[in-house]
Amino acid sequence: MSDTAHAARPPAIDSLVRAMSDVDLPHPLLVDAARAAVAAGDPASARSQAEAVALALLRPVVNATGVLLHTNLGRAPLAPPAALRARASNLELDLATGRRGSRQVHAAGLLARASAAEDALVVNNGAAAVLLVLAARAAGRPVLVSRGELVEIGGGFRIPEVLEASGARLVEVGTTNKTRLSDYERALEAEPDTAAILKVHQSNYRMIGFTESVGIGELSGLGPPVVADLGSGLLDAGTPWLEGGPPAWLAGEPAVRQSLEAGAAVATFSGDKLLGGPQAGIVAGSHEVVEACARHPLARALRPGGLVLQALQDTALAYLRRDGRAIPFWRMAAAGLAELEERAEDVAAKSGAAVVECRSVAGAGSLPGLEIPSVGVAVEGDRTADLRRWPVPVVARVREGRTVCDLRSVDPDDDLVLADALASLG
């Protein structure tokens, strides 16, 4: 065989894998990257293919976008749950009797207590909570919903579709911009077998101008139970669970406790938005409705796992202790401008970036239109791709030709990571 033919032969897969030993991937995935590179006729691309695989794995990142509940970044940040430090937990064991227990007595019971609900149930997300309530209480029967509340939620799913999947029959009430109590009364005359009135919080948009809607208190006097889908999941607008009280920008945001006090039979909400916990859906309200949900076959299909319940329990305990700053989301949401400016100046001194004013947002469809004053740092040009390639990726945004890192959404423990990443840009 000639030297030319020998040189054209692709290098051995093993040689390529050995050359990538510093890439933090299991051996089979390194082999896959090497084979893909050879098959593409570009053996030198093996490392970049392996690094692309590693970059696609779930990993911690620094959220410097200023979007506090960034859906693409897992929404509410979490403190490590105690379950991660244990080999097992009493998920379905009654430690008092030694018999099998229920996974719903831990976090769900605490959330019921914190929201003044008779009972509560945890499922795997907010849409599942609505689905389960309607399937358990309204299958085959009418449910009244204002036309102005037939919203589309994340991922393109729409309230009418969730209703249809539950087996309930949608009855539209009023008009897009105005729905009055008399509209509900007429609908009830036409549909005497109505199972529920669904009140949907417009969590991901705002309707202003020539508008009118009916509150939970008025609806609760009509007869059928009111199901309040609160979306963003503010637990309590009144109890001082955060030092200094809830931020002023929460004014007007409907909360679980106050909705139940106003007469809702049950409230459904997400765990990973304004509650500040893990992805979950919570059904809180009357024992009768919650028990019907717990008995429905869908309850098992929609139930969450132990790690979610542990994290949700930790979140509920923080509310009951009135220690909102133990919840990472509320710690960053309530941070003062002086604190953020001090951190920004420290990051700037270490990295050469400039201190800038920022405007944070809640994100995840919560509090649309709201901007929270903040402080961050910036470097010239679009360097977002470079920051994402840092060992602990930094996710930032571009504004007016500069890469801006908003400190409100960055955990203070990550300030040094951010400073090192910015300094590396040169």
C-alpha positions, 0 to 999 in steps of 0.5 A: 500500500502506498504512503498516499493510500495509508495517509487517506485511511481514517484514524482509528476510533480508539485514537480519536476517543483517547484524544478526547479523554478530557471531555467529560462524557461517558466512553460510549458517547465519545465513541459515538462522536468519533464515529460520527466524525469519521462517517462525515469524512472529518475526523478532526470534528470529533472533539467539537461533536463531543463538546456539542453533546456535552453542551446539550446535557442538563447542567447548571447555568448562570441566569443573567437575562433579568428574566426571573422565572425564565421558562427555558432555564427551568423557571424558579431557581431552587435550593438543593432539596434535602432529599438529594442528601438522603438515600431514601425518604418516607414518601409513602410510609407513615412513620408513626404506624409503619404502614403505607401512607400517602405522598400527598400528606407532606407538601400538600398538607403544608400548602393547604395550611399556608393558603388556609385551604381545607385540603390540597393535592399536588400533580405534575404541572398547572395544566394538569391541576385544571385537567384533573379538577374538571375531569373529576367534577365536570366530565360530561357536563357544562363549564362556564368560562368568560370569552375574555378568559379563553387563554392560550398557555405555554406550548400552544395549549389552550383552555378550551383544549384542556376542557375538551380533554377533561370531558367537560363541555365548554360554555362561553359567556359574555364577550372578549372584552366585557363579561357581566354577572347577567351573562353568567345568570343567562348561561345558567338558565340555559344550562341548569346542569352546569358543573362549575364556573371556571375563572381563569387568571389572565396571567400571561397578558393584560386586557385594558381599555373598555373592559369588564369582568366578574370577581370570584365573590360575585360568581360564588353566589351563583350556585355552581362551584367556582374553580379559580385557575390562578396560573402564576400561583401567588400563594398569599397577598397578605401574610407577611411571609417576606421581610418588609411585606410583598413587593409593591409591584405585586399589588392587584395580583390574585392570590390563592388564599384571598381567592379561597376567602372570596368564595372559590371552591378550589384554586389551581396554580403552578409550583414553579412561578410566583410560588417559587418552588419546583414544577408542579400543579397544586389543587387547593380548596374544599376537601370535597373537591380535592378528595374527588380529584384524589380518587380519580384515575388521572390522579395517579398518572399525574402525580409528581415524584419524591424530589419534586415533593421534597422541594415543594415541602421545603418551599411550603415550610419557608412560607409557614416560617414567614421566611420568604428569603429562604426561597431563591426566587423571592430572594432575588425578586426582593433584592434592593437596588443598593445591594445590586449596585454593590454587587455590580460594581464588584463584578465590574472591578473584577471583569472590566465590564461597565455598570448599567441600569437594567429592567428585570421582568418576572417571566413565565407568563407572570405579571406581563408588562411589569418591569422591575428596576435593576442593576447589571454589567455590560460589555460591548458587542454580542458576546452571548455565544462566548458566555454560553461556552464558559464551563458554567454557561452564562446566559445573557441578553443583547441590548443596544449593541452590548451584552448585558448581564442583569444581577437581579436574576444572578445568584450572589454565589455566582457573581465570581463565575460571572466575573471570570466569564466576562474577564475571559472575553478580553 
